[in-house]
C-alpha cells in the first residue's frame, strides 16, 4: 500500500532525506520514529505528493507520488503536525469545506461528519467557532478532517501529542479500529509507548536515513540482541548453572533470579528449564523480560552516533 | 471546464465568508464604500465653488473624475492586505498544508485566492463610485464624461488584480505576514506612483494616454498572474527556507549556471555558449524583428519631424568633420572606451528594465536606439547621401554592434520568459540568479567582445570612411 525506494530529498545542498526505503502492506501500521529534524515530515510530504523527490520513487495506494499526484492526494488522509484550522469557522462548516474539496456532496459530508464527531466527542461543540477549541479538540477535529473522504491510507503526524489521556486513548483505539478495517497507516510519533502499542512495523530515521525497518519484535531483537528471560527460584542463586543448552547464554544472577539470553526460545526454553531443574533448582517462575521500543530506539540512535563519530 | 473551476469556487466561498467575519476588514470597507464618497462629494462641491470664483472651471472639470478615481482606488488598496493575509497568513498559520493535501490543483487554489482577494474590495470600490456619482447627481454637479468614467472603472479593476497578482509573487518569497508586509512596498510604492501619474494625465486631459496606460497595465497584470501561477506550487509553498539571505548558495547557483560545468574556455564556448545561443534563437528573432521595426519607425518619423534634413548641408560635412577632429581628438582609445561604456550602459539599462517587467521593457533601449539610427539614416539619405554611402558609414561597426545589442536584448527577453514560466523544484530566487547568469554568459562570452571590436572600428575606421565619403 505504501512503497518507497531510494526516496531522497535535497533542499538546495541540504540532504533532508537520504535513500529511504519503506514498505507498509495493507492493513498495517508503520510507526516512523526519529528525533526532531530527522526527516519524518519531509518523508511524509513526499508521500503525499507535496514535495517532489530529488531521487527515488514512491507509490501510495498504488499511485506514483510524482506521476499520479492527484490520485495519491485523493487516497490519503493526512494529519499534519500543525493542524492549521480556520478560527472563524465552526467544525460543521470546516468539514463541509474539506468535504467539498474532496467533491463530496453537502449531504454526504454531513452524513460522514456526524459519527466521526461523535466518536471523538466533538458533537456538542460542532456549532462552536474553532478559535474557541482547545488544543486537543483541534487535534481531534484535524483527525476527523483526515478521515472525511474515507481514505485507504492514513499518514498521521503526532496524532495524540496535545491530548489528555482519555482523548489520547480514544484516538489510539480509533487508529487500531482503522487498521482493523484494512487501512494502511503511517504514524509519526515521539510517544514510544503509543508507537509500540499500535505498530506492526517500525522504522527509525536519523539524519534522513532509515537506520532500521521491520516488525517491532525483529527490530528489538536486532538492536537489543536475542530475547531475555528471567528464571526465579525458591532459593537464592549466586552462580551460573552448568551445562546450559546451545544458544542460551547466562547474563547475570539477581538474588533469587537468573537472567538468560535465548537465541531461539521455542526450541531452547524447554531444554533450559529441564537443565535448571535437573541441577536441583526449584523454578517458581519463568518469564520474558520485556524490552521497550524506547530502549531499541535509544540504542539505534546511540549506535548511529557512534558510527558517525567513528 | 466549469467542473474544473468548482474547487476554486469552494475556496472563494470560504475566503469571502471568512473576510466578512473579520471586523478589521468589514469596517474599513464599509467606511470607504459609504462614508468616504460623501466626503469626496463635499470636497468636489467645495472645490467647484472655489474654482468658479476665479473662472478656473477647467480645474474643477478635471477634479471631479480625479476624485472618482480616488474613491475607487481606496477600497481596492484593501485587496493587497487581504491577499497577503490569504496567501502568506495561511502559510504562517500552517492552515495551507491541509489544503495542499487535498486533490486541489495549484492553479485552482491560486485562482480561488486571487478572486477571493480581489472581488470584495472591487465590489466595495464600485459601490463607492456609485455612491459618489449619485451624490454628484443629487447635488446637481455635472457627471464626468462617460469615457473617463469607463476608464476609471477599468483602471481600478486592473489595478486591483495587479496588486493581488503582485502580492502572490511577493508571497512566494515570504513565510510570514511581517516579511510579506515588508516586501509589499515593492507593490505599494509603484502603484502609488502610478496613481499619481494617472492623476497627472487626467488633469492634463489626455484620454488616449490613459487608454495606453490601461493596455500596459493589462499586459503587466497578465504577466504577474503568469509569474504567480508559475511559482505558486506546493513545493515552493512548504518546502523551503527563504527568509535567510544565503550568499554562498547564491554564488554557487550563479557559478553553476554560468560555467555550465565546462572545464576550459574552449569547452565553455563549444558547449555552454552554443547551447545558450540555441535557446536564444526565438527571443533573438523577436529582438531582431523589433530592431527592424524600430529602424523603420525612425525612418517614418523623418516625414513628421523634418528638422534635421531641412537644414543639413552635406557638401560642408567633410570640412566640418575635419574641424571637429582638430578641436576634439576623437580618434583614440579613450573614445573607443567611451563608446563601449555607453553601449554597455544601455544594455545594462535594458537588463534592469527587463528584469522588473518580465522582459517587456527590456526591448525599449534597442527599439529606441534603432529608431534613432533609422531617423538619422533617413535624414541623411533625404539630404542627398546615397544609400551605399550610408551603409558604408553604418555597417563596419554596425555589423557587430547591432547583433550584439540584439543578443543582449534576447537574453533579457529570455530571462523575462523564464521568470514567468513554471520551473518545478526551483524558487524564484534560484530562477532569477540562473537567468542573470545566462545573461552574463551572453554578455561576457559574446556581446562584450563584439562591442569592443565594434567600438574600435567605430573610432579607428568609420571616421576615415566618413572623411573619404565627404571629401574631408
Interface residues (C-beta under 8 A of the other chain):
Chain A: X11 X12 X13 X45 X48 X49 X50 X51 X52 X54 X70 X71 X73 X74 X76 X78 X80 X81 X82 X83 X84 X85 X86 X88 X89 X97 X98 X100 X101 X102 X103 X142 X145
Chain B: X6 X7 X10 X14 X18 X21 X22 X90 X93 X94 X95 X96 X97 X98 X99 X100 X101 X102 X103 X104 X105 X234 X235 X238 X239 X240 X241 X246 X249 X252 X424 X425
